[in-house]
């Protein structure tokens, strides 16, 4: 149940319409409240007769409110039509999966909410205006607020143009996704050592638990499922982790011994969806960055500088992983493993970061050199031998690909020098590049 609630609130936070809808509701309720103040006579006559509040008649009030309402809704439609066209071009260059970063952007949502909220406020005030033949009533305070909201809408329009111009810039998009990667690293890693993964032999003879649902595993309430397993004196090994696709009727877990209600317990502790999300899936945010680089390396775009910018962010992510432990996926109760979830490994993260870029950068000397430079920087801060072995494996893969795809001997020498710098970094630490140059 907790996993489903997390999924619900996560989905709600990414919906484009939520903030605009709340601002429309605030506009309607605010108009009702301010009109009530106008009717109650709280606003003194000397203030109405002064220069700060609207002091015209009912006909002018209706014209003014109609102009504000029609102009704001018209501008909202025009601006967001242009935005959709700009996003279509951005999706073609950077990938359609990055469009969710535009739709959940609070600046875009606030802009639409401002226009629609002003429209709603003006429309609600307009319905309360009465001419002398109808029993004259002019809500002076409400009209003044409507004028102020119109000027706020003008300022919001200026903000939105600059905001969108920055958001469709590829470097800005890369930085936004890299911030998501950093947030995922801080959230999904820990400074403390994790429990060791139990020997696979303990699952010999385990019973299979299948699931009739299908979709990506978006949320997992591991502690709740571990408590359930400990209470029923069983052990569960999930076969999928957040980000994996669950196939209908396929095995989702094995458990020993089998306990009644296991399928319901797993169903309550997991939430599936039609797409991957980054809240519990570090690989997803990394794949968004990689997709930008791979598209930049395609023959139709051919933008190696964008790929190099992505590699810089990937290197920064590897440096931030130094000293932090990836979750082992083992949940202990009374020092006994009761739940084991497939874990994401450092080796798997590096494969996801570099394999696709390296494979699509064959022949692009600048990008291959940048991969090696990033690996040198990551090796300079990393101290775990297994992780250094992973970085060395990727450095060797880059050199092997370059040997086959780079024809120019001078370019190949540059790549070999970068690889030599990596090996010197591995042997001598941060002083390694200077040793390599010597």
Wavefront OBJ file of the C-alpha trace (Angstrom):
o trace
v 0.000 0.000 0.000
v 2.839 2.395 0.843
v 4.450 1.671 -2.538
v 1.194 2.520 -4.287
v 0.855 5.756 -2.338
v 4.405 6.701 -3.273
v 3.627 5.970 -6.903
v 0.448 8.053 -6.700
v 2.197 11.091 -5.240
v 5.144 10.651 -7.613
v 2.804 10.565 -10.597
v 0.871 13.537 -9.232
v 4.067 15.555 -8.857
v 4.960 14.986 -12.504
v 1.552 15.911 -13.897
v 1.634 19.168 -15.827
v -1.910 20.198 -14.931
v -1.753 20.023 -11.119
v -0.183 23.426 -10.364
v -2.191 25.284 -13.067
v -5.387 23.680 -11.752
v -4.580 24.826 -8.213
v -3.900 28.364 -9.454
v -7.203 28.395 -11.357
v -8.967 27.289 -8.188
v -7.191 30.037 -6.231
v -8.294 32.561 -8.865
v -11.934 31.494 -8.574
v -11.982 31.401 -4.774
v -10.002 34.648 -4.557
v -12.491 36.402 -6.838
v -15.414 35.204 -4.739
v -13.715 36.392 -1.558
v -12.670 39.804 -2.867
v -16.108 40.469 -4.402
v -17.598 39.639 -0.998
v -15.325 42.284 0.548
v -16.538 44.793 -2.025
v -20.145 43.980 -1.220
v -19.601 44.218 2.528
v -18.511 47.859 2.336
v -15.179 47.259 4.035
v -13.390 49.358 1.407
v -13.774 53.040 2.467
v -15.161 55.614 0.067
v -12.108 57.859 0.310
v -9.947 54.982 -0.945
v -12.315 54.285 -3.846
v -12.263 57.969 -4.828
v -8.458 58.048 -4.635
v -5.996 57.301 -7.423
v -5.094 53.751 -6.326
v -8.346 51.849 -6.909
v -10.478 51.597 -10.019
v -13.203 54.236 -9.716
v -14.971 54.024 -13.080
v -18.465 52.869 -13.899
v -19.976 49.477 -14.637
v -19.661 49.730 -18.423
v -15.960 50.510 -18.226
v -15.517 47.738 -15.670
v -17.082 45.158 -17.975
v -14.952 46.294 -20.890
v -11.786 46.193 -18.790
v -12.469 42.745 -17.336
v -13.410 41.375 -20.743
v -10.162 42.687 -22.221
v -8.069 41.136 -19.428
v -9.824 37.781 -19.655
v -9.720 37.504 -23.450
v -6.103 38.669 -23.750
v -4.734 36.317 -21.082
v -6.455 33.222 -22.468
v -5.403 34.177 -26.000
v -1.771 34.703 -25.035
v -1.765 31.419 -23.086
v -2.929 29.505 -26.140
v -0.454 31.177 -28.478
v 2.547 30.832 -26.193
v 2.005 27.169 -25.493
v 1.382 26.401 -29.156
v 4.817 27.828 -29.870
v 6.206 25.867 -26.930
v 4.937 22.572 -28.337
v 6.674 23.324 -31.632
v 9.927 24.114 -29.815
v 9.661 20.927 -27.752
v 9.126 18.890 -30.909
v 12.411 20.174 -32.275
v 14.128 19.542 -28.930
v 12.757 15.987 -28.781
v 14.205 15.251 -32.192
v 17.663 16.344 -31.079
v 17.789 15.209 -27.449
v 15.221 12.411 -27.245
v 11.500 12.240 -26.425
v 12.130 10.863 -22.940
v 13.508 14.228 -21.891
v 10.157 15.906 -22.566
v 9.062 14.911 -19.060
v 11.682 17.363 -17.768
v 9.844 20.144 -19.616
v 6.334 19.108 -18.571
v 7.212 18.861 -14.892
v 9.165 22.125 -14.947
v 7.629 24.435 -12.343
v 8.377 27.534 -14.382
v 6.256 26.286 -17.284
v 3.475 25.210 -14.937
v 3.546 28.534 -13.088
v 3.321 30.468 -16.357
v 0.247 28.580 -17.518
v -1.277 28.839 -14.055
v -0.750 32.619 -14.000
v -2.547 33.125 -17.309
v -5.403 30.779 -16.468
v -5.691 32.067 -12.905
v -5.925 35.670 -14.150
v -8.531 34.607 -16.697
v -10.589 32.809 -14.044
v -10.344 35.707 -11.590
v -11.429 38.273 -14.190
v -14.283 36.102 -15.399
v -15.621 35.576 -11.881
v -15.421 39.293 -11.122
v -17.088 40.134 -14.444
v -20.193 38.155 -13.528
v -20.713 40.345 -10.431
v -20.655 43.743 -12.214
v -24.092 45.403 -12.483
v -25.130 48.456 -14.487
v -27.535 51.085 -13.039
v -30.490 49.408 -14.777
v -29.572 46.117 -13.050
v -28.971 47.626 -9.622
v -25.533 49.157 -9.922
v -22.592 47.351 -8.345
v -18.941 47.908 -9.280
v -16.364 45.832 -7.296
v -13.612 48.452 -7.180
v -11.102 46.386 -5.180
v -11.639 43.314 -7.375
v -11.130 45.340 -10.543
v -7.914 46.803 -9.192
v -6.598 43.318 -8.377
v -7.536 42.185 -11.893
v -5.476 45.043 -13.357
v -2.532 44.076 -11.143
v -2.841 40.443 -12.278
v -2.790 41.622 -15.897
v 0.560 43.327 -15.307
v 1.801 40.212 -13.485
v 0.834 38.198 -16.572
v 2.890 40.540 -18.746
v 5.902 40.008 -16.508
v 5.301 36.261 -16.512
v 5.246 36.272 -20.304
v 8.667 37.946 -20.392
v 9.967 35.446 -17.832
v 8.558 32.516 -19.794
v 10.238 33.502 -23.057
v 13.639 33.665 -21.388
v 12.953 30.547 -19.343
v 12.040 28.432 -22.360
v 14.966 29.766 -24.392
v 17.256 28.490 -21.657
v 15.434 25.218 -21.145
v 15.724 24.063 -24.761
v 19.465 24.749 -24.712
v 21.181 21.358 -24.790
v 23.740 22.305 -22.112
v 20.929 23.333 -19.772
v 19.115 20.051 -20.392
v 22.288 18.084 -19.691
v 22.835 20.000 -16.451
v 19.246 19.397 -15.318
v 19.513 15.655 -15.925
v 22.913 15.552 -14.218
v 21.335 17.183 -11.154
v 18.808 14.360 -11.195
v 21.690 11.876 -11.323
v 23.376 13.562 -8.351
v 20.116 13.504 -6.427
v 19.743 9.796 -7.174
v 23.290 9.079 -5.997
v 22.675 10.923 -2.733
v 19.343 9.145 -2.228
v 20.184 5.598 -3.323
v 23.702 5.206 -1.924
v 25.013 5.261 1.628
v 28.207 5.937 3.551
v 27.814 2.725 5.561
v 28.832 -0.776 4.414
v 25.940 -2.918 3.270
v 25.088 -6.496 4.339
v 26.763 -9.167 2.239
v 24.676 -10.970 -0.350
v 23.922 -14.504 0.915
v 25.225 -17.527 -0.953
v 22.948 -18.383 -3.906
v 22.810 -21.990 -2.747
v 20.352 -21.060 0.014
v 17.684 -20.727 -2.670
v 17.999 -24.341 -3.819
v 14.537 -25.850 -3.794
v 12.812 -22.482 -3.422
v 9.266 -22.062 -4.684
v 8.386 -19.643 -7.474
v 5.969 -16.738 -7.005
v 4.482 -15.410 -10.240
v 2.693 -12.135 -10.947
v -0.136 -11.545 -13.413
v 0.622 -7.807 -13.723
v 2.838 -6.163 -16.294
v 4.800 -2.932 -16.377
v 7.948 -1.323 -15.018
v 8.603 -1.707 -11.318
v 8.444 1.906 -10.145
v 8.206 1.634 -6.362
v 9.271 -1.060 -3.897
v 8.478 -0.976 -0.198
v 11.362 -3.205 0.826
v 11.118 -2.695 4.590
v 7.433 -3.586 4.649
v 7.966 -6.745 2.602
v 10.951 -7.690 4.790
v 8.813 -7.278 7.924
v 6.139 -9.500 6.383
v 8.718 -12.176 5.520
v 10.213 -12.064 9.022
v 6.759 -12.333 10.591
v 5.950 -15.423 8.520
v 9.422 -16.948 8.998
v 10.287 -17.102 5.321
v 12.861 -15.630 2.970
v 12.089 -13.917 -0.347
v 14.368 -13.243 -3.279
v 12.893 -10.818 -5.797
v 13.912 -11.407 -9.395
v 13.357 -7.784 -10.458
v 14.511 -4.437 -9.119
v 13.088 -0.918 -9.618
v 13.360 -0.121 -13.311
v 12.953 -3.718 -14.509
v 9.960 -4.800 -16.573
v 7.591 -7.329 -15.015
v 6.109 -9.696 -17.576
v 2.592 -11.071 -17.027
v 2.617 -14.567 -15.609
v 6.408 -14.633 -15.228
v 8.192 -15.335 -11.971
v 8.653 -12.215 -9.884
v 10.250 -13.863 -6.841
v 11.337 -17.111 -5.232
v 10.819 -17.896 -1.570
v 11.694 -20.590 0.889
v 9.553 -21.869 2.476
v 6.403 -20.985 0.545
v 3.811 -19.177 2.672
v 0.187 -18.435 1.878
v -0.451 -14.833 0.941
v 2.974 -14.295 -0.617
v 1.572 -13.052 -3.934
v -0.665 -10.522 -2.167
v 2.215 -9.336 0.034
v 4.495 -8.776 -2.962
v 1.686 -7.057 -4.842
v 1.077 -4.682 -1.917
v 4.794 -3.895 -1.593
v 5.311 -3.085 -5.283
v 3.823 -0.583 -7.723
v 4.078 -0.953 -11.489
v 3.713 1.667 -14.205
v 3.900 2.121 -17.945
v 7.289 3.864 -17.883
v 10.464 4.013 -15.863
v 10.941 6.720 -13.246
v 14.095 7.985 -11.602
v 12.879 8.108 -7.995
v 14.169 4.596 -7.234
v 16.109 3.829 -10.422
v 19.570 5.391 -10.745
v 20.176 3.799 -14.142
v 17.199 5.615 -15.666
v 18.643 9.090 -15.089
v 21.995 7.929 -16.432
v 20.336 6.531 -19.543
v 18.732 9.901 -20.208
v 22.184 11.472 -20.289
v 23.526 8.688 -22.475
v 20.619 9.106 -24.888
v 21.526 12.765 -25.405
v 25.113 11.772 -26.202
v 24.120 8.942 -28.557
v 21.741 11.205 -30.479
v 24.439 13.865 -30.709
v 26.777 11.287 -32.268
v 24.246 10.199 -34.894
v 25.131 11.097 -38.512
v 22.118 13.407 -38.786
v 23.275 15.621 -35.894
v 27.026 14.952 -35.614
v 27.649 17.067 -32.521
v 30.612 15.595 -30.601
v 30.765 18.595 -28.244
v 27.401 17.628 -26.758
v 28.620 14.069 -26.253
v 31.729 15.417 -24.507
v 29.551 17.539 -22.196
v 27.603 14.414 -21.273
v 30.831 12.540 -20.581
v 31.934 15.324 -18.215
v 28.742 14.854 -16.170
v 29.156 11.082 -16.176
v 32.693 11.495 -14.867
v 31.414 13.783 -12.125
v 28.872 11.114 -11.150
v 31.643 8.503 -10.874
v 33.680 10.852 -8.691
v 30.691 11.404 -6.406
v 30.344 7.629 -5.981
v 33.793 7.495 -4.376
v 33.470 6.430 -0.777
v 29.773 5.628 -1.107
v 28.264 2.160 -1.100
v 25.639 0.992 -3.537
v 22.829 -0.915 -1.867
v 23.353 -4.661 -1.640
v 19.606 -5.293 -1.751
v 19.747 -7.429 1.408
v 17.217 -6.792 4.193
v 18.087 -8.315 7.547
v 15.800 -9.107 10.447
v 17.514 -10.413 13.583
v 20.707 -10.835 11.545
v 18.940 -13.137 9.111
v 18.386 -12.234 5.428
v 14.646 -12.235 4.839
v 14.534 -10.279 1.567
v 17.063 -10.024 -1.260
v 16.514 -7.614 -4.140
v 18.724 -7.590 -7.273
v 21.255 -4.843 -6.817
v 22.761 -2.343 -9.171
v 26.530 -2.700 -9.306
v 29.357 -0.294 -10.079
v 30.272 -2.477 -13.036
v 26.723 -2.264 -14.380
v 26.614 1.513 -13.922
v 29.844 1.967 -15.877
v 28.557 -0.300 -18.631
v 25.415 1.819 -18.861
v 27.466 5.016 -18.922
v 30.126 4.203 -21.491
v 29.210 1.241 -23.683
v 26.625 2.931 -25.899
v 28.652 6.123 -26.223
v 31.822 4.208 -27.060
v 30.049 2.030 -29.608
v 28.517 5.054 -31.353
v 31.722 7.089 -31.164
v 33.756 4.696 -33.284
v 36.045 6.843 -35.401
v 35.343 10.020 -33.406
v 38.763 10.656 -31.926
v 37.710 13.630 -29.803
v 34.968 11.662 -28.040
v 37.170 8.590 -27.484
v 39.883 10.814 -26.023
v 37.326 12.436 -23.726
v 36.163 9.014 -22.488
v 39.742 8.161 -21.535
v 40.210 11.536 -19.822
v 37.037 11.000 -17.822
v 38.251 7.542 -16.794
v 41.583 9.050 -15.717
v 39.781 11.607 -13.526
v 37.540 8.929 -11.987
v 40.535 6.670 -11.300
v 42.275 9.573 -9.582
v 39.690 9.710 -6.788
v 38.661 6.047 -6.592
v 40.399 3.755 -4.096
v 38.452 0.479 -4.346
v 40.416 -2.077 -6.374
v 37.322 -3.693 -7.918
v 36.087 -0.342 -9.177
v 39.495 0.522 -10.595
v 39.443 -2.803 -12.432
v 36.110 -1.797 -13.989
v 37.495 1.569 -15.101
v 40.568 -0.136 -16.532
v 38.378 -2.548 -18.488
v 36.538 0.361 -20.117
v 39.811 2.130 -20.888
v 41.018 -1.021 -22.637
v 37.759 -1.256 -24.606
v 38.187 2.326 -25.827
v 41.753 1.636 -26.954
v 40.696 -1.578 -28.718
v 37.901 0.221 -30.595
v 40.263 3.048 -31.521
v 42.832 0.578 -32.856
v 40.217 -0.833 -35.232
v 38.417 2.381 -36.259
v 41.035 5.192 -36.225
v 43.182 5.248 -39.348
v 45.365 8.282 -38.639
v 48.564 7.237 -36.760
v 48.874 10.586 -34.977
v 45.300 10.351 -33.640
v 45.957 6.805 -32.528
v 49.107 7.946 -30.711
v 47.051 10.555 -28.847
v 44.653 7.854 -27.706
v 47.502 5.602 -26.616
v 48.987 8.451 -24.605
v 45.641 8.948 -22.800
v 45.476 5.225 -22.102
v 49.042 5.305 -20.793
v 48.040 8.212 -18.539
v 45.212 6.080 -17.158
v 47.545 3.175 -16.433
v 49.979 5.558 -14.732
v 47.110 6.943 -12.647
v 46.198 3.394 -11.684
v 49.746 2.578 -10.592
v 50.915 5.856 -9.068
v 47.717 7.655 -8.021
v 47.093 11.370 -8.717
v 50.747 11.839 -9.668
v 50.337 9.279 -12.450
v 49.692 11.666 -15.383
v 52.857 13.617 -14.567
v 54.804 10.337 -14.442
v 53.308 9.380 -17.821
v 54.391 12.674 -19.373
v 57.894 12.239 -17.976
l 1 2 3 4 5 6 7 8 9 10 11 12 13 14 15 16 17 18 19 20 21 22 23 24 25 26 27 28 29 30 31 32 33 34 35 36 37 38 39 40 41 42 43 44 45 46 47 48 49 50 51 52 53 54 55 56 57 58 59 60 61 62 63 64 65 66 67 68 69 70 71 72 73 74 75 76 77 78 79 80 81 82 83 84 85 86 87 88 89 90 91 92 93 94 95 96 97 98 99 100 101 102 103 104 105 106 107 108 109 110 111 112 113 114 115 116 117 118 119 120 121 122 123 124 125 126 127 128 129 130 131 132 133 134 135 136 137 138 139 140 141 142 143 144 145 146 147 148 149 150 151 152 153 154 155 156 157 158 159 160 161 162 163 164 165 166 167 168 169 170 171 172 173 174 175 176 177 178 179 180 181 182 183 184 185 186 187 188 189 190 191 192 193 194 195 196 197 198 199 200 201 202 203 204 205 206 207 208 209 210 211 212 213 214 215 216 217 218 219 220 221 222 223 224 225 226 227 228 229 230 231 232 233 234 235 236 237 238 239 240 241 242 243 244 245 246 247 248 249 250 251 252 253 254 255 256 257 258 259 260 261 262 263 264 265 266 267 268 269 270 271 272 273 274 275 276 277 278 279 280 281 282 283 284 285 286 287 288 289 290 291 292 293 294 295 296 297 298 299 300 301 302 303 304 305 306 307 308 309 310 311 312 313 314 315 316 317 318 319 320 321 322 323 324 325 326 327 328 329 330 331 332 333 334 335 336 337 338 339 340 341 342 343 344 345 346 347 348 349 350 351 352 353 354 355 356 357 358 359 360 361 362 363 364 365 366 367 368 369 370 371 372 373 374 375 376 377 378 379 380 381 382 383 384 385 386 387 388 389 390 391 392 393 394 395 396 397 398 399 400 401 402 403 404 405 406 407 408 409 410 411 412 413 414 415 416 417 418 419 420 421 422 423 424 425 426 427 428 429 430 431 432 433 434 435 436 437 438
